[in-house]
């Protein structure tokens, strides 16, 4: 009898350990995942924020005042709103048209600012507000080509509280989501994004860079505030996937189960 009690106690303890671990491990489809920056303190090197997608598109920390602080999901990065303070994405040089794209990120800002850019005039620019349509408060997604297309949502996101913002693009539809819900959608005027001149990308400022470390631009509205969980796909993610990302409490990706226990891909994040 004592052996049975010991066995049951051990089993209950094991379940209590495993269940919280596996509940955070979502079998999110990583097909065409391009970049994942968690901005957690253990994802930084001396010079870069590390790309946890496995593609090694690490982000060079350009400037002296980029800070890792408490974020929406563990830690995040704080940008000071200065033109020389941004993240330069290594190795991801766009030279050909992009048939599909999704960007997902948490932001907290009180003013207009560029979240990510591979140059609106050559490929695309994603921001909280823009400078083309007189929009200073909504999610904006401006892109090239044939014709150049500037577009924004209808929900205010520059109110200095956390918002989960997503844009998706395919030839069939372009959509903006805010806090897990559809904001606006439309049929795009183009079949793909770009191409024109080759461009490297930046987070926090516009890009005019045909080579890594090249010129930013525009520099008139650099991002000031917090950015967390920056994710890019070369596919249009679904509404259900948007909701998953908006509600994730840690790394949203998973790998094959190990000993029948699914573990989060890359590392298991602290979710306290």
N, C-alpha and C positions, 0 to 999 in steps of 0.2 A: 504493500500500500504506500509506504513512504517513497519507494522508487517512482510510483505513478505520480505522486504529488510533485516530486522534484522534476519529472519530465514535463508535466503540464506547466509548471512555473517557468521552466526554461523556454518552452514553446511560446508562452505569452510574452515573455521578455523579448524573444527574437522577433515576434510579430510587431511589437511596439517599436522596435528599432528599424525594421524594414519598411513598414507602411509609410511613415513620414518621408522616408528617403525616396520611395518609389512614387509617391503622390506628386512630387515636384518634377519627375522625369516624364516629359510629354514626348510622345512619338511624333514630333513635328517633322513634316516632310522637308528635308534639307536639299532637295533637288534645286540646282541652280542658285544655291546660297553663295553670295559673293563676299560679303564682309560681315563680321560680327564684332563690334567693339562693346564690351560690357562696361568698360571704364572702372572696373573694380581695381582696388589698389594692387592686387596681386597679378594684374594683367598689364602692368607697365614695366618697361625696361628703363634704363637711364635716359634714353632719347625718344622712345616710342610708346604709343599705346598699341598693344599686340592684337592682331586680328585672330580671333578665336574660331574663325570659320575653317581653318586649315589651309586657306589659300595664301596666307602670308602677305596680305596687303596691309602691312602694318602702317600706322599713322605717325609720322614724325611730328613731334611737339615743337612747333615753331613759335618761340617767344619765351619770356621768362616768367610770365604771370598766369600760366595755365595751372589750375589747381584741382586736385582730387579731393572731393568733399562728400558729405553724406548725400545720397541720391534717392531716387524713387525706388530703385532696386539695388540694395547695397550701396556702393559708391558711384559717383558720377563725375563728370568733368565740368568745371566752371570756367567760362571764357569771359574776359574782362570787357569786351566790346571795343577792342583796339585793332586797327587794320593790320598790325604786324603780329598779332596773337591768334594763331589758328593751327589746324592740323593738316598736314600735307600727306595725302595718301600715296604710299609707295607702290610703284610697279603697275598700277591699274591705269594704263594709257588707252583711252578710247580712240580708235581709228576707223572703226566700221559702225554701221547702223546698229542700234539696240532695238530689237523687235519687241521685247517686253522688259518691264522694270517694276520693282516695288521697293519702297523705302519706308521703314518703320522706326520710330524713335520717340522717346519721352523728352519733352522740353518744358522748361520753366523760365519764362522771360516776361519782361514788362514793356518791351519795345520791339519794333521791327528789326529783323536780323536774318542773315543768310545761314541756313542750317548746313547745306551741302551744295556743291557746285562743280560741274564739269563744263561750265560755260554755257549760259543760256543761248548764246548766238551760235554755238557749235554743237552742243548736246543738250544739257538740261541744268536747271537751277531749282532748288527746293528751299523754301524759306517760310518764316513767320512774317507775312507781309512781303511786298515787293515794291519796285520803283517804277513799274511800267503802267499799272492800272490804277495808281493812286490808292492802293490797298496797304494799310499799315497794321491790320489786326488779324487777318485771316491767313490760313494756310495757302501758300502760293506754289504753283508748279509751272515753271516757264520752260519751254523747250523748242528746239530746232527740229525739223526743217520743213520746208515746202508745204505750208507756210510756217513761219515763226509763230508760235502759239503761246500766249500768256493766259493764265487761268488761275482762279482762286476759289476758296470755299466761302462759307457763309457764317461759320461759327467763330467767335472771337477766341484767340489763343494767346494773346499778349496781355493777360490779366494777372501775371505773376503767380499763377498756380500751375501745378503739374497737369500737362495734357499729353495723352498718347496720340500722335499724329501719324498718318499713313497716306501715301499716295501709291496708286497702282496704275500701270499703263499697259495696254495691248492695242492691237489694231481695232479690236471690237469695242473697247470701252476704256475710259480713264475715270478714276474715282479718287475722292479724298474722304478719309475717315478721321473722325475726332473722337477720342475716348471710346473706341470700339464700335462706334455707330457711323453709318454712312452720312456724310455731310452733303456732298454733291457728286453727280456723275454726268458724263456726256460722251458722245461719240467723237473720237478724235478726228482731226482734219488730216492727219498723217498716218502712214502705215508703220512707221518706226521713228525712233529718236535719232537725229543726225543722219549721215555724218557730214562734217565739213572739215575744219582743221583739227588735227590730233590734239587731245587735251588730257592732262592730268587733273585730278580733283582735289578739292580742299573741303574741310569742314570748318565753318565759322566765318568764311569770307568767299567772295567770288573767285573764279579761276579764269585766267587767260594764259595758262601754262602749257606750252607744247613740249616742255621737258620738265623732269622732276626738279622742284625748287624754283620753277619759273615764276612769272609775274602773277600776283593775285589781281582781281578786278571784277566788279567794282569794289572799292574799299570804303564806300560812303556809308554802308550800313552793316558793319561786322556784327556778329552775334554777341550779345551780352546776356549772360544767364547760364542756366544749367542744361546739360545734354546727357542723356542716359540711354543705354541699350540701343545703340545705332546699328541697324541691320539693313542690308541690301540684298535683293534677289534679282536674277535675270529671268524672272517670270512674274506674272500677275497673280499674287496670292489671293485666296478666296476670302469671302466675308467671315467664314468660320475661323480661318487662320488669323485674320486680323483680331478677332475676339480673343483667340488664344494668346496672342502676343500682348494684347492690352491687359490680360489678366494673369500673365506669368509672374511668378514671384522669384524666379531665378533663371538660370540658363534654360531657354525654352527648347533646346534641341536634345536629341537622344541618339544613342548608338545601339547596336545589337545587344540584347540582354546577355548578361554574364551570369552563369549559374542560375538562370531563370529570373534574375533580378535586373530590371532595366535601370541603368545608371545614366545620369545626365552626361551629354557629350562634352568632352574636353575636361570638365571638372564639375564637381558638385558645389554649388555656391551656397554660402551662408545665407539663410533666409530668416534670420531672427528679426 
